[in-house]
Amino acid sequence: MSAPPPTSRATLTISMLIGSCALLVLGVQPVFLGAMVQEARVADSQVGNLVTIEMLAMALGSLAGVGLLRRANAKLVIGGAAIALAALNAAQIGQSGIAILSAFRGVTGLSEGILVSAALVTISRAIPVERASGLFLAAQTLLQAAVAAALPFFSVAGSRTDAALIALATAGVVGAAAALMLPASLRPAEPDSERGAVTPTSLTALCCAGLFLGAIVSVWSYFGLWLIQYRYTPSFEGIAVSLCLVSQVAGALAAARFAERLPNSKTIAVCAIGGAALLLLFYLFRNSPPALIALSMAFGFLWLFTLPFFTGWLIEIDPGRRAVLYLTAFQLGGAALLPSLAGMAVGYYGINAMLVFGSVIFAVLTGVAGTFGRHRRA
């Protein structure tokens, strides 16, 4: 089965903007969640639960969005989700307590996932898809970097949490305006009636994508709290997070330039080894501000340099591009489930446990991706 016809460059650009607005929360998580803990809105051991709920809802929302785009007007589906995103974030201003915040972040995640599906569908139809994936990652991260750099210096009635919520609500408004420029029809590839969209081989690649992003987000979610633990100031946190995000842009652009020339599964395995090494270095140089800045930048580069290779891996397996539509759901599923486990480890063993947890996940990913690569060459 051949790939579906590509969408226009204008539609691809608009969809990337909408997806970037939806994923803004990923970039500001360290500042946002760290501020929640400092303002006693949630306990530090509950941060992983909040991340799990929102990421899992986002994964489900992306699947729902793909289904809705097959049947309904794209302007209405995406525009409605964007308006809901703005309203839900605004409604959380001043709220506290794990129960109410969990409910709000869960419904917010559904809206974010539906918005992401617009970018997912258009990118799955791009040629070459690795380049489009890399450019999308760069675009979303530029927005995240700008907002994350500014947030530590702003507060609403003394609350940095509420400042972050206003930024996220504003992103929803921008997404709603952009949705008006989408075509009415934005349809993904149809599943193959004989094989379905996911085979055992593509499922392996999808699970690896979930492991990778799950390990990344397990560390990223607690990064702000980890810096607080070692008495770093909010301004240092803002610098470290924003430079990490800028380096992510560099990683995404490097992947867009070189991804077609490198072997997918082998590159993923090598990057996973690099991720485990970086987490060890974070602990060893925890009291060195210059080293932490450098390591944050390396972590960001590795993060987005690696992600487009999962897209290439899936298309190598399934040229019809059906399995690619599930990539975001599996990645967000990993980003949902693994931070919750990391939160349990933090609760029992302290904040440094998230570094150990992330290293173990990277090691597992190295083995799976490396074994798959050997089997592909055999």
N, C-alpha and C positions, 0 to 999 in steps of 0.2 A: 504494500500500500504506500503510495507516494505522499509526501508532505503536503499540507494544505497550501493554497496560494498565499503569498505574503500580503500583509496590510500595507497601507501607504506610510511614507515616512512621517507625515503629519500625525496620523493616528498613533504611530509608535511613540512619537515624542510626547503627545498628550497623555497617553497611557502611562508612560514613564513618570511624568509629573504627578499623576494621580497616585501611582504606586509609591512614589517617594513620600507623598503626604501621609499615606497610610502607615508607612514604616518609620516615620519620624520617631516614634516611641522607642524603637530599638536603639537609636543613637543616644537618646537622652536618659536611658535607663539608669546608668550609674548616678547621675545627678538627681534624677527624679526620685529613685528609690532610697538613695542615701538621705535625701532631705526628708522623706517620709519618716524614716527611723529617727532622725535627729529631732523632728517635731513631735515625736511620740504618737504618730498616727498608726504605726504598726511596729511590732517587735522585729529585731534583726533576723530572728529565726523564721519569720513569716514572709520574708521577701521572696524566697524561692517559691512559695505557694502562690503568691500574686503573679509571678512571672509564668508559672505553670498554667494557671487559669487563663491568663490573657493569650499566651502563645497557642494553647490548645484550641481556644475559641477562634483564634486567627486562622489556624489550620483548617478547622471545620468551615469557617467563613469562606476561605479560598475555594474549597470544594463546592460549597453552595453557590458561590459566585460563578464558577465555571458552568454549573448546571443551569443557573438562571440566565446566563448569557446565551445559552443554546436556544432558549425559548422566549425570552422577553427583550424589550427595548433596552439597549445598553445605556442610553441617557437616563432612563428612569431607574434602572437597577443601581448604577454607579452613583448617580446624583442623590438618590434616596439614602444610600449607605453613607455618603459623605456628610449629608445634613445630620444624620443620626450620630455620626462620629463627633461633629462639632457640639451638638446638644449634650451628648453623654459626658464629654470631657468637661464642659462648662458646669454640668450638674454636680460634679465631684468636688468643686471648689468648697473648701471648708469642711469636707467630710473626713471622718476618721473611724478606725475600727476595722479589723480584718474582715468581718462578715459583710458589711456594706461595701467596702472597697473591692472585695473579691467579686461580689455581684456586679458592680459597676464595670470593673476591668474585664470581666467575662463578656458582657454584652458589647462593650467597646471593641474587644477583640474580634467579635463576629463582624462588626462593621468594617474594621480594618482589613479583615480577610477578604470580604467582598470587593473592597476597593483594589486590593492587590491582584485579584483575578483579572482585572482589565489589563494590567501590565503583563501578567503571566500568559494570557491568550495571545496578545500581540507579539511578545518575544518568542513564543513557541513557533510562530509563523515567520520569523525574521530569517534572513539569509545574509551572512552566516550567523547562526544563533549564538555562538560563543561571544562574538563581538557585541551583539545587541545586549546579551546578558551582562557583559563587563561594563558597557556604557551605562546600563541601568543601575548597576551597583555603584558606579562612580557618581551618578547624578543624585541618587538618594543619600549617599554619604556626604556629599557637599552640603546638602541641606541640613543633615544631622550635625555636621561639624560646626556650622555657623550657629545653630541654635544652642548646641551644647556649650560652645565657647561663651555665649552671652548669658545663659541662665544663671551661673553662679553669682553674677553681679546684679541680678534683679530679684525683687521679692514683691509680693502683694500683701500689704498689711503685715509685713515681717515674715511671710511664708514663701520659701522657694518652691515648695510643692505646688502651691496655687499658681505661681508664675509659670511653672512647667505645664500645668493643665490649660492655662490660657494659650500657651504656644501650640499645644496639641489641638485645642479647639479651633484655633486660627487655621491650622493645616486642613482641618475638615472643611472650613469655608472655602479655602482655595481649591480643594478637590471638587467641591460642588460646582464651582464656577467652571473648572476645566471640563467637568462631565458634560456640560452643554455643548462642547466642541467635538464630542465623540460621535461617530456614525451611529445610526439607530441599530444597525446590525453589527455585532462583533462576535462571531461564532468560532468556537474552538474546533479542533479536529474531532471527528467522530471516532469512537472505539471500533476496532476491528471485530466484527461479529464472530469470527472464527477463533481468534486468540484472546480477545480482550485487550485492555490497555496495559496490563501489568503481567509480565511473565516472571518465572523464578529468577532469571538473570537480571532483569531490570529491577526486580524487588530488592536484590542484593545491593545494587547501586543506590536505590532510593533509601534503604536503611543506612547505608554508609553516609549519605548526605545528612540524614537525621542525626547520626552520631557526631559528625563534625560540627554542625551548627549547635547541637546540644552541648558539646564540650565548650565551645566558644561562649555561648550565652551563660553557662554555669559560672564561668569566670567573670564575664562582663557584668552580670547582675550584681555581683558582690564586690566589684572592683572599687566602687566609691566607698563602701564600708571598710574594705581592706585598707585603703589609704587613710581613712579616719582612725582606724585601729593603730596605725603607726604615726599618728599625730600630724598628718599633712593637712594643710589649710584648704578651704573650699576653692580658693583661687588656684592653688596647685592642682587640685582635682580637675578644675575646668581646663587648665592648660594641658594636662596629661590626656584627658578624654578628647579634647578637640584635636590635638596633634595625632592621637591614635586614629581619629576619624579622617583627618587629612591624609594620613598614610594609607588608610583603606582606599581612598580615591586613587592613589598611586598604584596600589596593588591591583585594583580593578582595571585601570588603564593598561597596566603591564600585561594582565591576562588577556584583555581585548586585543593586544598587539601580538602576543606570542602563543595563545592557547591552541591555535590550529596546528602549531609546529611541535607541540610536546605531547607525549603519551599520557592519556587521561588518568588511568588508574595508578600508574607508577608515580606520576606527579602528585596525586592525592596522598599516596603513602609517604612520600618524602616530606610533604608539607605537614603531615600528621606527626612525624618524628620531630620536625622543627617546632611544632606547637608544644610538644611535651618538654623539649629542651628549654623553650622560653619560659614556661611556668616554673621550672626549677630555678632559672636565673632570676625570676621575679623574687623568689624567696631569698636567694643568696644575696641579692643587692637591695633588699627591702629598706635599708637605711641610707641609701644613696640617691638623692633626688635626680642628679643628671642621668644615672644609670636607669632609673625607672622611666624617665622620659624617653630614653632611647629604646628601652624594652617595650614600652607602650606603642611606639611607632612601628617597631618590628612586628608586634602582635597584630596591629591593624593591617599592615601590609599583607601578612600571611593570611589573615581572615578573608579578605576579598580577592586576593590573588587566587586562592584555592577554589572558591565557590563556582566560578564558571566552568571548571573542569568536570563538575558533576553534570552540568548540562551537556557538555560534549560527550561524556561517558554514556549518558542515556541515549543520545542520538546515535552514537556508535552501535549501541545495542538495538535500538528501535528507530530506524530511519523514518518511519511514518509519524514520529513525534507525538505519539499518544501518551507514552509514559511521562514525558516532560511536563504534562499538565498536572501531574501529581507531585512534582518535585517540591513546590512550596509547601504543600500539606505535610510531606514527610519531614522537611527541614524544620518547619514550625512545630511539628509533633515532637521532634527531638529537643527543640528549644523549650518546649512545654514540660516534658517529662523529666529530663535530666536535671534542670535546676532545682526541681522539687527534691530530688534525691540529694543533690549537693546541699540544699538547705538543711536536710536531716543531718548530714555529716557536719555542717557548721554548728548546728545546735549541740551536737555531742562533743565535738573535738575542737571547736574554735574556727575562726575565720580562715586560717591557713589551710583548712581541710579542703576548701574549694580548689586550691592549686593541685593538691594530690588527686582529687577526684577528676579534674580535667585531664591530668597527665595519664591516668589509667584509661580514660575513654579514648584519648589520642592513641595510646598503645594498642588498644583493641582495633581501632580503625586501621592502623598501620598493617596489622596482621590480615584483616579481611581484604583490604584493597590490594595489598601485595600478593596475597594468594590468588585473588581474582585475576590480577595482571599476569601471573605465571600461567594460569589456565588459559587465558586468552591467547598467549603466545605459543602454547603447546600445540 
